[in-house]
Amino acid sequence: MKNRDYFISEKNFSEEMLGRVEPYLEKIAEDGYFDALDGKKLHFVFYKAENPRGNIAVCHGFTESAEKFREMCWYFHHMGLNVFALDNRGHGYSHRHNSAPEVVHIKYFDQYVDDLQKFVKQVIKEKAPELPLYLYSHSMGGSISVQHMQKYPGVFSKVILSAPMIKAKTAGIPEPVTKFVTRLFILLGKEKEKVIGYKGFNPDRTYEESHDTSKARFDYYHSKRKLNEKYQTSAPSYRWVNEAVKVAKLNLDPKRNEKITAQVLLCQPEEDSSVFSEMENVFIKQVRNGRLVPFKDCRHEIYNSIDSTVAEYLDTIEDFLFNE
């Protein structure tokens, strides 16, 4: 971020977040819900800027929440943006399709896409209708964003895809096997159940097992997860995996990607064990206004990297939003 007065360093990270960032954001936050197309209640947080230069929606990844992106919301706010952070269905404080709090279930991936569009129309456009509209997304949120740009072209003028789930890695299991197993369990009436092999939320998970290169940033959010069941989603249902596999084909469809009119910045980490980086390369070449920027010294969660990487990441995003 160009203005380093607002940068939160790994040194004393939790103290800075808890003593400086969170009290500030809580003062300006509007916590609310809106109705999805199927009537389900979805949760969001709105951080209003003084004299805003634009609106930005934040769309998180699988098993995450709007809460995880407090640091990024802080930066976007100090870039002069109204920030609208969404809890995708099945996550955080939004509606869940099953009773198991650890399991993320979805009937159709397209529900996420329509949720995002309803969020834009019912919340963002109501609160700040005349400003430029941007989108920041991570991982699963990136896949939602691609599908949204294909289905609703022209809604967002600029879109940031951070390690997007163009095609997810399926724990080393070949895709045909994954498809067969998930379809079988769906046919057996077990579509909402946790996929075998996933142990659920682990309060003792270590930084070394994470997708982060900053222990301070990992520890900060993991401590919140341990205290709040709403943040302990950690495993997919059989239906979720089935939908995630199917959506990869749509993400890589050149005819669908021809419809994308937004300027797209794809931020790609050096190491990614969650999604196929090579499929990101294929996707971005299909987008007429797309650009890929690689980042060193990071894993899947670029925003939870060491300070030098996060600083470069923020500079790249700020330049993309305001200088291109």
Secondary structure, 3 states (H helix, E strand, C coil): CCCHHHCCCCCCHHHHHHHHHHHHHHHHEEEEEEECCCCCEEEEEEECCCCCCEEEEEECCCCCCHHHHHHHHHHHHHCCEEEEEECCCCCCCCCCCCCCCCEECCCCCHHHHHHHHHHHHHHHHHHCCCCCEEEEEECHHHHHHHHHHHHCCCCCCEEEEECCCCCECCCCCCHHHHHHHHHHHHHCCCCCCECCCCCCCCCCCCHHHCCCCCHHHHHHHHHHHHHCHHHCCCEEEHHHHHHHHHHHHHHCCHHHHCCCCCEEEEEEECCCCCECHHHHHHHHHCCCCEEEEEECCCCCCHHHCCHHHHHHHHHHHHHHHHCC
